[in-house]
Amino acid sequence: MPLPQPLAEHLGRLLTEKLNEPVRVRDARPVAGGSINDAYRLHTNAGDFFVKTNTADRYPSPFISEERGLAILRKAAVLRVPEVLAQGEFGGTTFLLMEFIAPEEEDRDFQARFGRGLAQLHRHTSGSFGLDHDNYIGLLPQVNTPHKDWVEFLVQCRLEPLVKMGRDNGRIHPGDVIRFERLYAKLPALFPPEMPALLHGDLWKHNYLAAATGGPVLVDPAVYYGHREMDLAMTMLFGGFDREFYAAYHAEEPLEAGWEERVDLCNLYPLLVHLNLFGGSYAERISSVLRRFV
């Protein structure tokens, strides 16, 4: 879908104000990779920029919380995060305008640098699990009501809302609703206690890239303060990162014993997200995990 010309002109005006120089969008080329938003690389007389768009039928726009999440990660100053130049709505379209970071091939040390960087990001902590505002994971609302206890947060803000959604939409097996209830009682004994860690929140292979400088770049976050095993587990949901990534992470900030056995447990949340967004075989994967623990 081409970028509407009036929107391209509007983005040019916003860039003109931001950069304090006349900016004209010469063309907008679609960028592949996302299933939720449309994305474009803008070619202008002032260089290239990146914009994500969607219809303005959700309020507040998910781009509002995405901008806030990117700002939180940028403030941590550990891993590179794209600078947001503008966020808003024009002509029935919401948009998020950012600097363009050209993706490059990963060099031999990239995954190790990424693992160390993620461990350093996870050292940023908070007085509670959650966040001071709700946001989104994909197109689903993500509740971030602060809790002092990790398991309470996991159950009340992550699992219960999506189990209910799956039940109401007929996408989750009825017996698994009961299994989730049984699982909740077992969770305190399964998770080792940890301080809340700043999480990317949706860390899989399409939500990071390698920049020309060789450094990792984080994109498309669903930020909150949580148990850091959630981020590590998410990296393994669709195939996993390179072994150098995990070795470097553990060398920088070792995980508690038994973390490998908790990977599937942590991934119940993203599996529920995918179940509610896409249906399909995710119900069977959820059933398989539940039967391991309940």
SERO-4910 file (N, C-alpha, C, O; in steps of 0.05 Angstrom, whole numbers):
BEGIN
 pado doro    nc1    nc2    nc3   cac1   cac2   cac3    cc1    cc2    cc3    oc1    oc2    oc3
  Met    A     17    -24      0      0      0      0     18     25      0     34     28     18
  Pro    A     15     42    -20     32     66    -21     25     86      1      2     87     11
  Leu    A     44    102      9     40    122     29     24    145     16     33    156     -4
  Pro    A      1    153     27    -14    175     15      3    200     13     17    208     32
  Gln    A      0    214    -10     16    238    -14     11    260      7     30    273     16
  Pro    A    -14    265     15    -19    285     35     -4    279     61      6    297     75
  Leu    A     -3    252     69     11    245     93     41    249     89     55    259    108
  Ala    A     52    243     66     80    247     60     87    277     63    108    284     74
  Glu    A     70    294     53     74    323     55     73    332     84     89    349     93
  His    A     55    320    100     52    327    128     78    319    143     88    334    160
  Leu    A     88    295    137    113    286    150    136    304    142    153    309    159
  Gly    A    136    313    118    157    332    109    156    358    126    177    369    133
  Arg    A    132    367    131    129    392    148    139    387    176    152    404    188
  Leu    A    132    364    187    141    357    214    172    355    216    184    365    235
  Leu    A    184    343    195    213    342    195    225    369    191    247    375    202
  Thr    A    212    386    176    222    414    173    223    428    199    243    442    206
  Glu    A    202    424    216    202    437    242    223    425    261    236    439    276
  Lys    A    225    398    259    244    384    277    273    391    271    289    395    289
  Leu    A    280    391    245    307    395    237    314    424    231    338    431    227
  Asn    A    294    441    231    299    470    226    311    475    199    329    492    196
  Glu    A    302    459    180    311    463    152    289    452    134    275    433    142
  Pro    A    286    462    110    265    452     92    270    423     85    291    415     76
  Val    A    249    407     89    251    378     83    227    371     64    204    377     70
  Arg    A    234    357     43    214    347     24    217    317     20    239    308     15
  Val    A    195    303     23    196    274     19    195    269    -11    175    275    -24
  Arg    A    216    256    -21    218    250    -49    203    225    -57    190    224    -77
  Asp    A    206    204    -40    190    180    -44    189    164    -19    205    168     -1
  Ala    A    171    145    -17    167    128      6    166     99     -3    147     92    -17
  Arg    A    185     83      5    187     55     -4    177     37     19    188     39     41
  Pro    A    158     20     13    149      1     34    172    -16     44    190    -25     29
  Val    A    171    -21     71    191    -38     84    176    -63     94    156    -60    108
  Ala    A    186    -86     86    173   -111     94    181   -119    122    201   -109    133
  Gly    A    165   -137    134    173   -149    160    152   -148    181    152   -164    200
  Gly    A    133   -129    180    113   -127    200     86   -138    191     80   -135    167
  Ser    A     71   -149    209     45   -160    202     22   -143    213     -2   -148    208
  Ile    A     29   -122    229      9   -106    242      7    -78    230    -15    -68    224
  Asn    A     30    -65    226     31    -38    215     43    -38    187     56    -57    178
  Asp    A     37    -16    172     52    -11    147     77      5    154     76     22    172
  Ala    A     98      0    140    123     14    146    136     24    120    134     10     99
  Tyr    A    150     47    121    162     59     97    189     71    104    193     81    126
  Arg    A    206     70     85    232     85     86    227    110     69    223    109     45
  Leu    A    229    133     82    225    158     69    252    169     59    271    171     74
  His    A    252    174     33    276    187     21    270    217     19    251    226      7
  Thr    A    287    233     31    283    262     32    309    276     24    330    263     22
  Asn    A    308    302     20    332    317     14    350    320     39    373    328     37
  Ala    A    339    312     63    355    314     87    364    286     97    373    283    119
  Gly    A    361    266     79    368    239     87    344    221     88    322    229     81
  Asp    A    348    197     98    327    177    100    315    176    128    329    180    148
  Phe    A    289    170    129    275    167    155    256    143    153    252    132    131
  Phe    A    246    135    176    229    111    177    203    118    190    202    133    210
  Val    A    181    109    178    154    115    190    137     90    190    137     74    170
  Lys    A    123     86    212    103     64    215     76     77    215     72     98    227
  Thr    A     56     65    202     29     76    201      9     54    206     14     30    203
  Asn    A    -15     63    214    -38     46    218    -63     63    217    -61     88    218
  Thr    A    -86     50    216   -111     66    216   -116     77    244   -108     64    264
  Ala    A   -128    100    245   -133    113    270   -159    104    283   -176    121    290
  Asp    A   -163     78    286   -187     67    297   -184     57    325   -202     46    337
  Arg    A   -160     61    337   -155     53    365   -147     78    380   -130     94    371
  Tyr    A   -159     81    403   -151    104    420   -147     94    449   -165     81    460
  Pro    A   -124    101    461   -102    115    449    -87     98    429    -88     73    431
  Ser    A    -73    111    410    -58     96    390    -36     80    403    -23     90    421
  Pro    A    -32     55    394     -9     39    404     18     54    400     37     48    415
  Phe    A     19     72    380     44     86    376     51    105    399     74    111    403
  Ile    A     31    113    414     37    130    437     53    115    458     73    125    468
  Ser    A     44     91    464     58     75    484     85     65    472    104     61    487
  Glu    A     86     60    446    111     51    434    132     74    437    155     68    443
  Glu    A    124     98    432    142    121    435    153    122    463    176    127    468
  Arg    A    135    119    483    143    120    511    162     97    518    181    101    533
  Gly    A    156     73    507    174     51    512    202     55    500    222     48    513
  Leu    A    203     65    476    229     71    463    244     91    480    269     89    483
  Ala    A    230    111    491    243    132    507    255    119    533    277    127    541
  Ile    A    240    101    545    251     87    569    276     72    563    295     73    578
  Leu    A    276     58    541    300     42    533    323     61    526    346     55    532
  Arg    A    317     83    512    338    102    505    350    114    530    375    118    532
  Lys    A    334    120    550    344    132    575    363    113    590    381    121    603
  Ala    A    358     87    587    376     67    599    404     69    588    423     62    601
  Ala    A    406     77    563    432     83    550    451     59    550    475     61    555
  Val    A    439     35    544    455     11    543    457      1    514    479     -1    503
  Leu    A    434     -4    502    433    -13    474    420     10    457    404     26    467
  Arg    A    428     11    432    418     32    415    388     29    410    378      7    406
  Val    A    374     51    409    345     52    404    340     75    385    351     96    388
  Pro    A    323     71    364    318     93    345    306    117    359    290    115    378
  Glu    A    315    140    350    303    166    360    276    171    346    274    169    322
  Val    A    256    177    363    230    184    352    229    214    346    237    230    363
  Leu    A    221    220    322    220    248    313    192    260    314    189    284    318
  Ala    A    172    243    312    144    253    313    125    230    316    131    208    306
  Gln    A    103    235    330     82    215    332     56    230    331     53    251    344
  Gly    A     36    220    316     11    234    315     -9    221    296     -7    197    291
  Glu    A    -28    237    287    -49    227    270    -54    248    248    -52    272    253
  Phe    A    -59    238    224    -65    256    201    -83    241    182    -76    220    172
  Gly    A   -105    253    176   -123    242    155   -132    214    160   -135    198    142
  Gly    A   -138    207    186   -147    181    193   -125    160    195   -131    136    197
  Thr    A   -100    169    195    -77    151    198    -60    159    221    -53    182    224
  Thr    A    -53    140    238    -34    145    259     -6    138    249     -3    121    232
  Phe    A     14    151    260     41    147    250     61    150    273     56    163    293
  Leu    A     84    137    268    107    140    286    131    145    268    139    127    253
  Leu    A    143    168    269    165    177    251    191    175    267    193    187    288
  Met    A    210    161    256    236    156    270    259    160    251    257    161    227
  Glu    A    283    160    264    307    159    248    308    132    233    298    112    243
  Phe    A    321    132    210    324    107    196    351     95    202    372    109    200
  Ile    A    352     70    211    376     56    217    378     33    197    362     14    198
  Ala    A    398     35    180    400     14    159    410    -12    171    431    -12    184
  Pro    A    395    -34    167    404    -60    178    428    -70    162    430    -68    138
  Glu    A    447    -83    177    470    -94    165    473   -124    173    458   -133    191
  Glu    A    490   -138    160    496   -166    168    510   -166    195    526   -148    201
  Glu    A    503   -185    212    516   -188    238    545   -197    234    550   -215    219
  Asp    A    563   -184    249    591   -193    248    594   -216    268    576   -223    282
  Arg    A    618   -227    270    623   -251    286    619   -247    315    613   -266    330
  Asp    A    622   -222    325    619   -216    354    592   -203    361    588   -196    384
  Phe    A    575   -201    341    550   -186    346    533   -199    369    525   -185    387
  Gln    A    529   -225    367    511   -238    386    522   -236    414    507   -234    434
  Ala    A    548   -238    417    560   -235    444    556   -207    455    550   -204    478
  Arg    A    560   -187    438    555   -159    447    526   -155    454    520   -141    474
  Phe    A    509   -167    439    480   -165    444    473   -178    471    458   -166    487
  Gly    A    484   -202    476    478   -215    502    488   -199    526    474   -196    545
  Arg    A    512   -188    524    523   -171    546    506   -146    549    500   -138    572
  Gly    A    498   -134    527    481   -110    528    454   -115    541    445    -99    557
  Leu    A    442   -138    535    416   -144    547    419   -148    577    402   -139    592
  Ala    A    440   -162    585    445   -166    614    448   -139    628    438   -135    650
  Gln    A    462   -120    615    465    -94    627    439    -78    628    434    -64    647
  Leu    A    423    -81    607    396    -69    608    380    -79    631    366    -64    644
  His    A    381   -105    636    365   -118    657    374   -109    685    360   -114    704
  Arg    A    397    -96    687    406    -86    714    390    -61    722    389    -53    745
  His    A    377    -48    702    360    -25    709    335    -36    723    321    -53    712
  Thr    A    330    -26    746    309    -38    762    289    -16    771    292      7    765
  Ser    A    269    -25    786    247     -8    795    238    -19    822    246    -41    830
  Gly    A    221     -3    836    211    -12    862    189    -32    860    180    -43    880
  Ser    A    179    -37    835    156    -56    832    157    -67    804    170    -57    786
  Phe    A    143    -89    801    139   -101    774    116    -87    760     96    -79    773
  Gly    A    119    -83    734     99    -68    719    110    -42    708    134    -41    701
  Leu    A     94    -22    707    101      4    695     81     24    704     59     17    714
  Asp    A     88     50    700     69     71    709     47     76    689     30     94    693
  His    A     47     61    667     25     63    647     22     37    633     41     21    631
  Asp    A     -2     32    623     -7      8    606      4     13    578      8     36    570
  Asn    A      8     -9    563     17     -5    535      6    -28    519    -16    -39    525
  Tyr    A     19    -36    498     10    -57    480     32    -77    475     56    -71    476
  Ile    A     24   -102    469     41   -122    457     28   -130    432      6   -143    433
  Gly    A     40   -124    409     25   -127    384      1   -108    384      4    -84    390
  Leu    A    -22   -118    378    -47   -102    379    -63   -107    405    -85    -96    408
  Leu    A    -52   -123    424    -66   -129    448    -58   -110    471    -34   -104    474
  Pro    A    -77    -99    486    -71    -83    509    -54    -99    529    -59   -123    533
  Gln    A    -34    -86    541    -17    -99    561    -20    -84    587    -12    -61    589
  Val    A    -31    -97    607    -36    -85    633    -10    -85    649      3   -106    651
  Asn    A     -3    -62    660     22    -59    675     19    -49    703     37    -36    714
  Thr    A     -4    -54    715    -10    -45    742     13    -54    761     18    -78    763
  Pro    A     27    -36    775     50    -43    791     42    -63    814     22    -60    827
  His    A     60    -83    818     58   -102    839     85   -106    852    105   -104    839
  Lys    A     85   -110    878    110   -116    891    119   -145    887    143   -151    889
  Asp    A    100   -162    882    106   -191    879    105   -199    850     85   -193    836
  Trp    A    125   -213    841    127   -221    812    104   -240    805     91   -235    784
  Val    A     99   -260    820     78   -279    813     51   -266    812     35   -272    794
  Glu    A     45   -249    831     19   -235    830     17   -218    804     -4   -218    791
  Phe    A     39   -205    796     38   -190    772     34   -208    747     18   -202    730
  Leu    A     49   -230    747     48   -248    724     19   -259    721      9   -261    699
  Val    A      7   -266    743    -20   -278    742    -41   -256    735    -56   -260    716
  Gln    A    -41   -234    749    -62   -215    747    -60   -197    722    -80   -188    711
  Cys    A    -35   -191    714    -31   -172    692    -23   -185    665    -23   -173    644
  Arg    A    -15   -211    666     -6   -224    642    -23   -248    634    -35   -248    613
  Leu    A    -25   -267    652    -39   -292    645    -69   -290    646    -83   -296    626
  Glu    A    -80   -281    669   -109   -281    672   -124   -265    650   -143   -275    640
  Pro    A   -115   -241    643   -130   -226    622   -131   -240    595   -151   -239    581
  Leu    A   -109   -254    588   -108   -267    562   -121   -294    562   -132   -304    542
  Val    A   -121   -308    585   -136   -333    588   -166   -327    585   -181   -341    571
  Lys    A   -175   -305    598   -203   -297    596   -210   -290    567   -231   -297    557
  Met    A   -193   -275    554   -198   -267    526   -200   -292    509   -218   -294    492
  Gly    A   -181   -311    513   -182   -336    497   -207   -352    502   -218   -364    484
  Arg    A   -216   -353    528   -240   -367    534   -264   -354    522   -281   -368    510
  Asp    A   -266   -328    524   -289   -313    513   -291   -316    482   -313   -316    471
  Asn    A   -268   -318    469   -267   -321    440   -267   -350    430   -266   -355    406
  Gly    A   -268   -369    450   -269   -397    442   -244   -407    430   -244   -426    414
  Arg    A   -221   -395    437   -196   -403    424   -179   -421    443   -160   -434    433
  Ile    A   -185   -421    468   -170   -438    487   -186   -462    495   -210   -460    498
  His    A   -173   -485    499   -187   -509    507   -199   -505    535   -186   -495    553
  Pro    A   -225   -512    539   -238   -508    565   -222   -520    588   -220   -508    609
  Gly    A   -211   -544    584   -195   -557    605   -170   -541    612   -161   -543    635
  Asp    A   -160   -526    593   -136   -510    599   -142   -486    617   -124   -477    631
  Val    A   -166   -476    616   -173   -455    634   -171   -464    663   -160   -450    680
  Ile    A   -180   -489    668   -177   -501    695   -148   -506    701   -139   -502    724
  Arg    A   -132   -515    682   -104   -520    687    -89   -494    694    -71   -495    710
  Phe    A    -96   -472    681    -84   -447    688    -89   -440    718    -71   -432    732
  Glu    A   -114   -445    726   -121   -439    754   -103   -456    773    -94   -446    794
  Arg    A    -98   -480    766    -81   -498    782    -52   -488    781    -38   -490    801
  Leu    A    -44   -479    758    -16   -470    755    -11   -446    773     11   -444    784
  Tyr    A    -30   -427    775    -25   -403    790    -16   -410    819      1   -396    830
  Ala    A    -27   -430    831    -20   -437    858      8   -448    860     20   -447    881
  Lys    A     19   -459    838     45   -471    838     67   -450    831     91   -456    837
  Leu    A     60   -428    819     80   -409    809    100   -399    831    123   -396    825
  Pro    A     91   -393    855    110   -382    875    133   -401    880    155   -392    886
  Ala    A    129   -427    878    151   -446    883    168   -450    858    189   -462    860
  Leu    A    159   -441    835    173   -446    810    193   -423    802    214   -429    791
  Phe    A    186   -398    809    203   -376    802    221   -368    824    212   -363    847
  Pro    A    247   -366    819    266   -355    839    261   -325    843    255   -311    823
  Pro    A    264   -315    867    259   -286    871    281   -269    857    304   -276    858
  Glu    A    273   -248    845    291   -229    832    279   -201    834    255   -197    837
  Met    A    297   -181    832    288   -153    830    275   -148    803    282   -162    784
  Pro    A    256   -130    801    245   -123    775    267   -113    756    283    -97    763
  Ala    A    267   -124    732    287   -116    711    273   -102    688    250   -109    681
  Leu    A    286    -82    677    275    -69    653    276    -88    630    298    -96    621
  Leu    A    253    -94    619    251   -114    597    243   -100    571    228    -80    570
  His    A    253   -111    549    243   -103    523    214   -111    520    197    -95    511
  Gly    A    208   -136    529    180   -145    531    170   -160    507    150   -174    509
  Asp    A    183   -158    483    174   -173    460    199   -179    443    200   -173    419
  Leu    A    218   -192    456    245   -195    444    248   -220    428    255   -241    439
  Trp    A    242   -219    402    246   -241    384    262   -230    360    268   -207    359
  Lys    A    269   -248    342    289   -242    322    282   -219    303    300   -207    291
  His    A    257   -212    300    249   -189    283    247   -163    298    240   -143    286
  Asn    A    253   -163    324    251   -138    340    278   -128    349    281   -113    368
  Tyr    A    299   -136    334    325   -123    337    338   -124    309    330   -138    292
  Leu    A    359   -107    306    374   -108    282    403   -100    288    409    -90    309
  Ala    A    420   -106    269    448    -98    271    452    -73    255    445    -72    231
  Ala    A    464    -53    267    469    -27    254    496    -28    240    512    -47    244
  Ala    A    501     -8    223    526     -7    208    550     -5    227    572    -13    219
  Thr    A    546      6    251    568      8    270    574    -19    283    593    -22    297
  Gly    A    557    -39    277    561    -66    289    546    -70    315    546    -92    326
  Gly    A    532    -49    325    518    -51    350    490    -61    347    477    -56    326
  Pro    A    479    -74    368    451    -82    367    433    -58    370    439    -39    384
  Val    A    410    -59    357    389    -39    359    363    -52    367    355    -71    354
  Leu    A    350    -41    387    324    -52    396    301    -36    383    302    -12    381
  Val    A    281    -51    373    257    -38    361    233    -52    371    234    -74    383
  Asp    A    209    -40    367    183    -52    372    181    -63    401    174    -87    404
  Pro    A    186    -48    421    185    -59    448    157    -60    460    138    -47    450
  Ala    A    154    -76    481    130    -76    498    140    -74    527    137    -93    543
  Val    A    152    -52    533    168    -48    557    152    -51    583    129    -42    585
  Tyr    A    165    -63    603    156    -63    630    178    -74    648    199    -83    637
  Tyr    A    175    -71    674    195    -83    693    184   -110    701    162   -112    713
  Gly    A    200   -131    696    190   -158    702    213   -176    709    236   -167    714
  His    A    208   -202    710    228   -222    715    244   -225    690    233   -230    668
  Arg    A    271   -223    691    287   -222    667    286   -248    651    293   -248    627
  Glu    A    278   -270    664    276   -294    648    254   -292    627    255   -308    608
  Met    A    236   -273    629    215   -270    609    228   -261    582    220   -271    561
  Asp    A    247   -242    583    260   -234    559    277   -256    547    276   -261    523
  Leu    A    292   -270    564    308   -292    554    291   -314    541    298   -325    520
  Ala    A    269   -321    554    251   -341    543    240   -333    516    238   -349    498
  Met    A    232   -308    514    220   -299    489    240   -301    466    232   -306    443
  Thr    A    266   -297    471    285   -300    450    286   -329    439    295   -333    417
  Met    A    276   -348    455    277   -376    447    251   -387    436    249   -410    428
  Leu    A    231   -370    434    204   -379    427    203   -388    398    189   -408    392
  Phe    A    216   -374    380    215   -380    352    243   -387    341    252   -377    321
  Gly    A    257   -405    355    282   -415    345    306   -408    361    326   -422    360
  Gly    A    306   -385    375    328   -378    392    349   -362    378    351   -362    353
  Phe    A    365   -347    393    388   -332    383    412   -351    383    410   -374    391
  Asp    A    435   -340    374    459   -357    374    469   -363    402    463   -348    421
  Arg    A    483   -385    404    492   -394    431    511   -373    443    513   -372    468
  Glu    A    525   -357    427    543   -337    437    528   -315    452    538   -304    471
  Phe    A    503   -311    444    486   -291    458    481   -300    487    485   -284    505
  Tyr    A    473   -325    490    467   -335    517    492   -338    534    491   -333    558
  Ala    A    514   -346    522    539   -349    537    548   -322    548    557   -320    570
  Ala    A    546   -301    531    554   -275    539    536   -263    561    545   -250    579
  Tyr    A    510   -269    558    491   -260    578    498   -272    605    499   -258    625
  His    A    502   -298    606    507   -312    631    534   -303    643    537   -302    667
  Ala    A    553   -297    626    579   -288    636    576   -260    649    590   -254    669
  Glu    A    558   -244    639    554   -217    649    535   -217    673    540   -202    693
  Glu    A    514   -233    672    494   -232    694    480   -260    695    459   -264    682
  Pro    A    492   -279    709    482   -307    708    453   -309    718    444   -295    736
  Leu    A    439   -327    705    411   -333    713    412   -354    735    431   -369    738
  Glu    A    390   -356    750    387   -375    771    386   -404    759    376   -408    737
  Ala    A    395   -423    775    394   -451    766    366   -459    758    346   -451    770
  Gly    A    365   -476    737    339   -486    728    324   -468    709    301   -473    703
  Trp    A    337   -446    700    323   -428    683    314   -441    657    293   -433    646
  Glu    A    329   -460    647    321   -473    622    294   -487    625    278   -488    606
  Glu    A    289   -499    649    263   -512    653    240   -492    655    217   -500    651
  Arg    A    246   -467    660    225   -447    662    220   -432    636    202   -415    635
  Val    A    235   -438    615    231   -424    590    202   -427    580    190   -407    573
  Asp    A    193   -451    579    165   -456    569    145   -443    587    124   -433    578
  Leu    A    150   -443    613    132   -430    632    130   -400    626    108   -389    625
  Cys    A    153   -387    622    153   -358    616    139   -353    589    126   -332    586
  Asn    A    142   -371    571    131   -366    544    101   -372    542     89   -369    520
  Leu    A     88   -380    564     59   -381    563     47   -354    557     26   -353    543
  Tyr    A     59   -333    566     48   -306    560     49   -300    531     28   -294    519
  Pro    A     73   -300    517     72   -295    489     56   -315    472     45   -308    452
  Leu    A     54   -340    482     37   -359    468      8   -351    470     -7   -354    450
  Leu    A      0   -341    493    -28   -331    496    -33   -307    478    -54   -304    467
  Val    A    -13   -290    475    -15   -267    457    -20   -276    429    -38   -267    416
  His    A     -4   -295    420     -7   -305    393    -33   -321    389    -45   -320    368
  Leu    A    -41   -335    410    -67   -349    408    -90   -329    404   -107   -334    387
  Asn    A    -90   -308    419   -111   -288    417   -110   -272    391   -130   -262    382
  Leu    A    -86   -268    380    -84   -253    356    -89   -270    331   -101   -261    312
  Phe    A    -79   -295    331    -78   -311    307    -92   -338    309    -98   -350    288
  Gly    A    -98   -348    333   -111   -374    336    -92   -396    327    -68   -396    335
  Gly    A   -102   -415    312    -86   -436    301    -75   -456    321    -89   -463    340
  Ser    A    -50   -464    317    -38   -486    332    -28   -477    360    -19   -493    375
  Tyr    A    -30   -451    366    -20   -442    392    -35   -454    415    -24   -457    437
  Ala    A    -60   -461    412    -76   -474    433    -63   -501    441    -61   -507    465
  Glu    A    -53   -516    421    -40   -541    427    -14   -537    441     -6   -553    459
  Arg    A      1   -517    433     27   -511    447     22   -504    476     38   -512    493
  Ile    A      2   -488    481     -5   -480    508    -12   -505    524     -3   -508    547
  Ser    A    -29   -522    513    -37   -547    527    -13   -563    534    -11   -574    557
  Ser    A      6   -566    516     30   -582    521     46   -571    545     56   -586    561
  Val    A     49   -545    546     64   -533    568     50   -537    594     62   -544    614
  Leu    A     24   -532    595      9   -535    619     11   -563    630     13   -567    655
  Arg    A      9   -583    613     10   -611    622     38   -618    635     40   -636    650
  Arg    A     58   -603    627     84   -607    640     85   -598    669     99   -610    685
  Phe    A     70   -577    675     72   -564    701     49   -570    719     51   -566    743
  Val    A     27   -579    708      2   -583    724     -6   -613    722    -26   -620    734
***
